Amino acid sequence: MSGIDAASGAVLDGFPHVEQSLEKIFTTFQGERVMREWFGNPGLRLLGENATARTVLVWFNVLWMLVELFEPRFKIVQFVVNDVNRLGYGDFTINGKHLPYGHLNWQQAAFFVSIDGSAVTLKPSI
């Protein structure tokens, strides 16, 4: 699966395309894209919350669901918390498997990921 580099416009293939895709998934607010309102990260509204164990767990759950829904070429295996401090700094590592042909057996996601309190759920899109 090939794509276009968002910065240079050059052809992007392989794992660099997966990295760019994950970056877009993680940093796009849900509803930000006009023609794809269902796409995006609802977990971004957790930014500014206290960095409690619950908040970090909800954040990881949201990221895992987003990767499962929108990026079939990558499977998360492990989240590692490197550092979290009271100033709002968080350093995390996501370990996973690159599945170069994962997109060949994948259907477009038709769900919203939502957060309600401490519950992260999938809701069918309209």
Sequence and secondary structure as in RCSB ss.txt:
>XXXX:A:sequence
MSGIDAASGAVLDGFPHVEQSLEKIFTTFQGERVMREWFGNPGLRLLGENATARTVLVWFNVLWMLVELFEPRFK
IVQFVVNDVNRLGYGDFTINGKHLPYGHLNWQQAAFFVSIDGSAVTLKPSI
>XXXX:A:secstr
 EEE TTT  EEESHHHHHHHHHHHHHSBTT STT TT SBGGGGGTTS   HHHHHHHHHHHHHHHHHH TTEE
EEEEEEEEE TTS EEEEEEEEE TTGGGG     EEEEEETTEEEEEE  
